[in-house]
Amino acid sequence: MAESSIPVDLLNPGQVFACLGFLEVADVLLGDAEAGFDWSNPDGARFRLSAHGNDCPVDAVLGFTASATVEKVVPPGYIDSPAKDAEEDEEEGNAAGGSSATTRSDTFPAREADPRSLPVQITAPSRATLSVSHWSDGSTRNTFKLYSGNRPAERIAWSMLQGVREKPKKGGPDTGQTQKIGDLKYKGIAQLWCEQKDALKAKPFDVLTAMGGSFNFDPRGAWTALDAGYSPNTQKHAVSASPVVHLLAACALEHMRPPEHRVREVRYAVWSGLLAPMLARVALQGRIPSLPMKHFRFELAMSGKNKIVTFAKQETSE
């Protein structure tokens, strides 16, 4: 067994969810994964992750995501809208890159295939495939879908993994040629892994980058027009956050949904000691009272039609 330890802000719900995402992905990649939290260090809480083999589990998960691509999952007979896809590519400068690949599933989870909420699969060469579909699993559970608007899930996932590129530019007036790939506009995990690998391994949640759209799990990149004093979207200003947090938090919610008690009021918990994924999913919901735990509560604020995660407060009594 090999073990990793990384810092985590327990008041950042996205980081805590992403810790569970690290556990889920490490269990798929390496097997026998277990994880828990240690808040005894005066320098700040840490997340502990162990897994089978000699590979550092945090490094293995980051390496997997840095080389991964995305496919959208559709039911048999589903037909894309070529005109709409072309319009989106024109607006985003082919930002999705290879994410236009499609997998047809005979066990599509939802009753209807909403083109803006299709499930996705994340795959790396010669490695496992992960399903990310909590917003469209067809169950009675809270979908916990925070993003809205015209960007489909596979484009958001692709931008978290491989970044976003500008619309390809045409050559000089005499050449009539066009770049095949546009200049990089926003970085994803792949670029951060190449440029800041040591920092990403040591503090994966603290390596931030500008991004234009996300799954809305990291409150450091959250905003409302009222709080900001203007609309960053209208002015085309990017905000900085962690693509690792956004992507791995989405992976965590595949099998676990944090309980929402009042309207847009969400609770979660962290635990001491190492747990396997099945128990960790229950512990994060605060439902293993025999364990040493800390409980937190946060609000899902509204930014237009989007829900955004805000920083949490620790509950002092249960």
C-alpha positions, 0 to 999 in steps of 0.5 A: 500500500502507498499513501499520500497526504495533501492539504485541504480547506475544510470550509471549502465544500468543493475541496472536501467533495474533491477529496472523495473524488480522489478516493473514488478515482484511486480505487478504480485505478489502483484498487483497495483505496481508503481515505480520511481526514486529519485535522490535528495539525496546527498548520491546517487539515490534511487529506490522507489517501492510500491505495494498493501498490507502490504508486503515490495515489494522488499522483496517479489520479492527477496523471490520469486526469492530465491525459484523459479525454471526454466522451458524451454518453447518449441512448440508442437512436440519439441524433445530434444537431449538427447546426447547433454543434457548429454554432457552439464550436464557432462561439467557443473556438473549438474549445471542446477539442476531442470532446465531441466523441460519443458513446451510445449506451443501452443503459442510458440512465435518464428517461430523456436525453437532454443535450445540455445534461448528457452523462460523460465518460472520462478515459485515458489511454490504456487506463480505466473509464470513469462515468460522471453523470450525477446530473442525469442519473434518472434516480429520485436523488437530488441531481446536484446540477449547479451549472446552467446555460448553453454549455453541455457537460462534456464541454465543461469536463473537457475544459477542466481536463484539457483547457479551452482554446481560442477560435482558430485564426486565419492566416495572412490575407494572401494565404487564406489558411486557418490554424487547425488549433486555436491559441490556449485561452484557459488552462486545464489539468493537462497544462497545469500538470506539464507546467506546475507538476510539483506544485500540483502534486504537493497542493493540488487544490491550491494551483489555480487558473483562470476559467470561463465556465465550470461545474461551480464547485469551487467557491473561490471562483464563484461570484454574483453580479451584486457581490462583484459589482458587475457581471464578469460574464458580460465583460468577458472577465475570467475568474480563477479557481481549481479545475482539479476541484471542479472535476474531482468533485463531480466524480465524487457525486457519482455515488454520493449526494450531500444532504440538502436540508432547507432550500439550497442549504447543504450539509457535509462532514469529514471523518478521522481514520481511513475508510473505503469508498462505500463507507466514505460516501456515507461518512461525508453525509454525516451518517456514521456517528460512531466516528470522530467527525466535524460537520459543516453547512453551506449555502448554494447561492444563485448567480443568474440561473447557476447555483454556486457553492459558497464557503461553509461554516462549521456546526458547533452542536449536533 
